[in-house]
Amino acid sequence: MGRFLAIICVALLGLAITLGVRWRNADRRLERLRSETSLPQDAPFEHAAIVLKAKADHVPAQKIVDLSLPVTVHLADRRCVELRPKWGVAGGIETYCFDVRTRRLIEHQQLGE
C-alpha cells in the first residue's frame, strides 16, 4: 500500500509541475498568436484605447499593456478595441469604439471588473 501511495504522489507531483509550466507559457503563446494576427492599421486604435484606460485607472500606459490583451473588431463605420485581461489576470473586458474616419471615441463599455 505504501508503494502505491508513493507512486500516486509522484504522478500527482509530475502533473502539478506540468500544469504549472503550461500555465506559465500560455500567456507567451497567446501574445505570439496575437502578434501574428494583428494588423498594422489597428495599432492607432489599440494605442488610443490603452491610453484612455490608463487615464481612467490613473496608471501608466505600460501597466495596461502588461496586464491586458487588445483585440480589435472591424465594423463598417467603427473599430472596436477590446482590452481583455491576459492569462491569469483578474478583471473585466473594456471595449472602446472609435469612428473610422475621425478616430474619435464614440462608445465605451465595461463588462465585469
Backbone as CSV, one residue per row, in Angstrom:
resi,resn,N_x,N_y,N_z,CA_x,CA_y,CA_z,C_x,C_y,C_z
1,MET,0.820,-1.195,0.000,0.000,0.000,0.000,0.865,1.261,0.000
2,GLY,1.956,1.257,0.757,2.842,2.414,0.839,3.490,2.729,-0.502
3,ARG,3.851,1.674,-1.245,4.481,1.882,-2.544,3.468,2.478,-3.535
4,PHE,2.252,1.996,-3.496,1.196,2.508,-4.363,0.945,3.988,-4.082
5,LEU,0.913,4.346,-2.807,0.704,5.741,-2.416,1.853,6.626,-2.894
6,ALA,3.070,6.115,-2.821,4.236,6.872,-3.291,4.158,7.107,-4.797
7,ILE,3.714,6.094,-5.543,3.583,6.228,-6.999,2.526,7.281,-7.333
8,ILE,1.411,7.245,-6.613,0.346,8.235,-6.823,0.861,9.640,-6.526
9,CYS,1.596,9.803,-5.450,2.134,11.123,-5.085,3.101,11.646,-6.136
10,VAL,3.964,10.790,-6.645,4.915,11.194,-7.684,4.157,11.580,-8.956
11,ALA,3.124,10.815,-9.313,2.334,11.124,-10.506,1.625,12.466,-10.348
12,LEU,1.048,12.709,-9.183,0.371,13.985,-8.938,1.344,15.153,-8.949
13,LEU,2.526,14.950,-8.388,3.549,15.993,-8.407,3.970,16.311,-9.845
14,GLY,4.158,15.264,-10.652,4.502,15.460,-12.060,3.410,16.207,-12.813
15,LEU,2.165,15.866,-12.532,1.038,16.552,-13.153,0.989,18.018,-12.736
16,ALA,1.211,18.288,-11.464,1.195,19.668,-10.970,2.304,20.497,-11.620
17,ILE,3.469,19.935,-11.759,4.584,20.649,-12.397,4.272,20.913,-13.867
18,THR,3.735,19.917,-14.554,3.384,20.079,-15.968,2.338,21.168,-16.149
19,LEU,1.301,21.161,-15.317,0.264,22.186,-15.420,0.816,23.572,-15.103
20,GLY,1.710,23.660,-14.129,2.319,24.942,-13.802,3.123,25.509,-14.955
21,VAL,3.894,24.670,-15.608,4.700,25.120,-16.750,3.788,25.541,-17.905
22,ARG,2.752,24.747,-18.162,1.826,25.101,-19.251,1.112,26.424,-18.959
23,TRP,0.717,26.633,-17.715,0.034,27.872,-17.310,0.954,29.068,-17.548
24,ARG,2.214,28.901,-17.165,3.189,29.984,-17.288,3.453,30.342,-18.748
25,ASN,3.469,29.330,-19.620,3.779,29.561,-21.028,2.562,29.960,-21.858
26,ALA,1.366,29.837,-21.314,0.147,30.141,-22.069,0.113,31.604,-22.499
27,ASP,0.513,32.507,-21.629,0.486,33.932,-21.960,1.446,34.245,-23.104
28,ARG,2.604,33.616,-23.102,3.564,33.850,-24.186,3.019,33.356,-25.523
29,ARG,2.390,32.188,-25.506,1.812,31.661,-26.746,0.684,32.548,-27.241
30,LEU,-0.131,33.038,-26.327,-1.239,33.925,-26.690,-0.712,35.229,-27.280
31,GLU,0.323,35.791,-26.701,0.913,37.035,-27.216,1.525,36.804,-28.596
32,ARG,2.170,35.664,-28.794,2.750,35.349,-30.105,1.650,35.222,-31.155
33,LEU,0.552,34.556,-30.803,-0.573,34.416,-31.721,-1.167,35.783,-32.057
34,ARG,-1.287,36.643,-31.058,-1.826,37.983,-31.285,-0.931,38.783,-32.217
35,SER,0.385,38.690,-32.017,1.297,39.446,-32.877,1.270,38.930,-34.315
36,GLU,0.983,37.636,-34.491,0.909,37.081,-35.834,-0.378,37.466,-36.545
37,THR,-1.432,37.777,-35.794,-2.725,38.072,-36.405,-3.120,39.539,-36.335
38,SER,-2.366,40.374,-35.629,-2.748,41.785,-35.531,-2.397,42.516,-36.821
39,LEU,-3.201,43.510,-37.126,-2.999,44.293,-38.345,-2.355,45.626,-37.992
40,PRO,-1.400,46.092,-38.804,-0.720,47.355,-38.506,-1.681,48.550,-38.430
41,GLN,-2.747,48.542,-39.231,-3.681,49.668,-39.213,-4.522,49.713,-37.940
42,ASP,-4.491,48.651,-37.133,-5.216,48.637,-35.859,-4.418,49.297,-34.737
43,ALA,-3.132,49.456,-34.913,-2.263,49.969,-33.851,-2.703,51.329,-33.295
44,PRO,-3.081,52.312,-34.124,-3.501,53.600,-33.545,-4.745,53.479,-32.660
45,PHE,-5.693,52.621,-33.064,-6.905,52.428,-32.272,-6.575,51.719,-30.954
46,GLU,-5.700,50.724,-31.022,-5.305,49.994,-29.814,-4.551,50.912,-28.852
47,HIS,-3.665,51.734,-29.401,-2.912,52.675,-28.567,-3.853,53.674,-27.890
48,ALA,-4.820,54.189,-28.642,-5.781,55.141,-28.074,-6.592,54.501,-26.953
49,ALA,-7.007,53.248,-27.131,-7.767,52.554,-26.086,-6.915,52.351,-24.838
50,ILE,-5.666,52.000,-25.030,-4.758,51.788,-23.894,-4.556,53.094,-23.129
51,VAL,-4.359,54.190,-23.855,-4.170,55.496,-23.209,-5.419,55.905,-22.430
52,LEU,-6.592,55.699,-23.017,-7.839,56.051,-22.323,-8.024,55.232,-21.043
53,LYS,-7.731,53.941,-21.113,-7.867,53.096,-19.925,-6.848,53.492,-18.863
54,ALA,-5.633,53.799,-19.279,-4.596,54.215,-18.333,-4.997,55.494,-17.610
55,LYS,-5.555,56.452,-18.343,-6.004,57.702,-17.720,-7.136,57.438,-16.741
56,ALA,-8.087,56.583,-17.123,-9.228,56.285,-16.251,-8.792,55.562,-14.979
57,ASP,-7.780,54.697,-15.097,-7.300,53.925,-13.942,-6.184,54.637,-13.179
58,HIS,-5.719,55.788,-13.686,-4.636,56.559,-13.057,-3.362,55.718,-12.906
59,VAL,-3.000,55.036,-14.002,-1.789,54.217,-14.028,-1.036,54.521,-15.319
60,PRO,0.249,54.183,-15.373,0.992,54.360,-16.629,0.434,53.437,-17.720
61,ALA,0.522,53.868,-18.961,0.028,53.070,-20.086,0.730,51.714,-20.161
62,GLN,1.989,51.663,-19.762,2.731,50.407,-19.815,2.091,49.339,-18.923
63,LYS,1.497,49.745,-17.816,0.832,48.778,-16.934,-0.367,48.155,-17.646
64,ILE,-1.105,48.951,-18.401,-2.239,48.431,-19.169,-1.734,47.459,-20.229
65,VAL,-0.642,47.811,-20.882,-0.040,46.928,-21.888,0.380,45.607,-21.245
66,ASP,0.957,45.677,-20.049,1.431,44.470,-19.369,0.295,43.557,-18.907
67,LEU,-0.859,44.136,-18.577,-1.944,43.357,-17.983,-3.079,42.994,-18.934
68,SER,-3.117,43.603,-20.108,-4.253,43.342,-20.991,-3.811,42.983,-22.403
69,LEU,-4.760,42.412,-23.118,-4.529,41.995,-24.494,-5.544,42.708,-25.382
70,PRO,-5.111,43.616,-26.259,-6.068,44.306,-27.123,-6.488,43.432,-28.309
71,VAL,-7.778,43.385,-28.551,-8.337,42.666,-29.693,-9.226,43.655,-30.436
72,THR,-8.950,43.870,-31.712,-9.690,44.854,-32.493,-10.725,44.169,-33.375
73,VAL,-11.960,44.691,-33.299,-13.067,44.192,-34.103,-13.382,45.243,-35.163
74,HIS,-13.458,44.818,-36.414,-13.722,45.719,-37.529,-15.209,45.719,-37.862
75,LEU,-15.822,46.877,-37.774,-17.198,47.070,-38.221,-17.169,48.090,-39.349
76,ALA,-18.263,48.247,-40.065,-18.282,49.113,-41.249,-17.846,50.542,-40.940
77,ASP,-18.356,51.117,-39.861,-18.099,52.531,-39.573,-17.227,52.754,-38.346
78,ARG,-16.796,51.699,-37.711,-16.026,51.852,-36.472,-15.046,50.706,-36.260
79,ARG,-14.077,50.965,-35.408,-13.150,49.940,-34.935,-13.341,49.875,-33.425
80,CYS,-13.630,48.696,-32.932,-13.827,48.499,-31.500,-12.651,47.697,-30.954
81,VAL,-12.021,48.239,-29.947,-10.873,47.592,-29.318,-11.317,47.052,-27.964
82,GLU,-11.201,45.743,-27.811,-11.482,45.105,-26.524,-10.158,44.948,-25.794
83,LEU,-10.100,45.444,-24.579,-8.925,45.234,-23.736,-9.272,44.096,-22.793
84,ARG,-8.772,42.914,-23.131,-9.063,41.715,-22.356,-7.920,41.449,-21.390
85,PRO,-8.229,40.986,-20.191,-7.142,40.665,-19.262,-6.314,39.496,-19.790
86,LYS,-5.004,39.586,-19.622,-4.128,38.491,-20.030,-4.373,37.275,-19.148
87,TRP,-3.844,36.167,-19.578,-3.985,34.900,-18.872,-3.537,35.048,-17.428
88,GLY,-4.396,34.703,-16.501,-4.053,34.752,-15.086,-4.276,36.103,-14.425
89,VAL,-4.757,37.096,-15.166,-5.017,38.425,-14.615,-6.524,38.564,-14.381
90,ALA,-6.884,38.970,-13.184,-8.303,39.151,-12.868,-8.784,40.476,-13.438
91,GLY,-10.038,40.532,-13.805,-10.605,41.775,-14.298,-11.598,41.530,-15.406
92,GLY,-12.229,42.594,-15.832,-13.234,42.505,-16.877,-12.696,42.962,-18.217
93,ILE,-13.593,43.026,-19.177,-13.255,43.455,-20.533,-13.802,44.860,-20.743
94,GLU,-12.962,45.733,-21.250,-13.409,47.076,-21.611,-13.336,47.194,-23.124
95,THR,-14.367,47.801,-23.691,-14.434,47.982,-25.139,-14.510,49.465,-25.460
96,TYR,-13.631,49.895,-26.341,-13.592,51.278,-26.808,-13.845,51.251,-28.308
97,CYS,-14.892,51.951,-28.764,-15.210,52.010,-30.188,-14.895,53.399,-30.728
98,PHE,-14.194,53.407,-31.855,-13.756,54.651,-32.476,-14.348,54.764,-33.875
99,ASP,-14.696,55.979,-34.265,-15.143,56.249,-35.620,-13.953,56.048,-36.560
100,VAL,-14.180,55.338,-37.661,-13.081,55.022,-38.585,-12.509,56.282,-39.228
101,ARG,-13.373,57.228,-39.597,-12.900,58.424,-40.297,-12.222,59.415,-39.367
102,THR,-12.841,59.704,-38.230,-12.307,60.750,-37.347,-11.398,60.205,-36.252
103,ARG,-11.460,58.890,-36.013,-10.696,58.211,-34.948,-11.073,58.726,-33.556
104,ARG,-12.263,59.299,-33.431,-12.741,59.779,-32.132,-13.513,58.672,-31.434
105,LEU,-13.450,58.686,-30.121,-14.181,57.710,-29.320,-15.672,57.961,-29.459
106,ILE,-16.432,56.923,-29.800,-17.881,57.079,-29.926,-18.647,56.188,-28.947
107,GLU,-17.952,55.198,-28.348,-18.637,54.323,-27.398,-17.615,53.664,-26.473
108,HIS,-18.015,53.472,-25.236,-17.174,52.795,-24.251,-18.069,51.894,-23.403
109,GLN,-17.686,50.635,-23.275,-18.431,49.673,-22.458,-17.471,48.927,-21.560
110,GLN,-17.969,48.563,-20.388,-17.165,47.812,-19.433,-17.976,46.612,-18.972
111,LEU,-17.401,45.433,-19.111,-18.043,44.195,-18.671,-17.228,43.582,-17.544
112,GLY,-17.850,43.368,-16.404,-17.140,42.791,-15.268,-16.199,43.785,-14.613
113,GLU,-15.334,43.276,-13.785,-14.263,44.040,-13.139,-14.027,43.567,-11.755
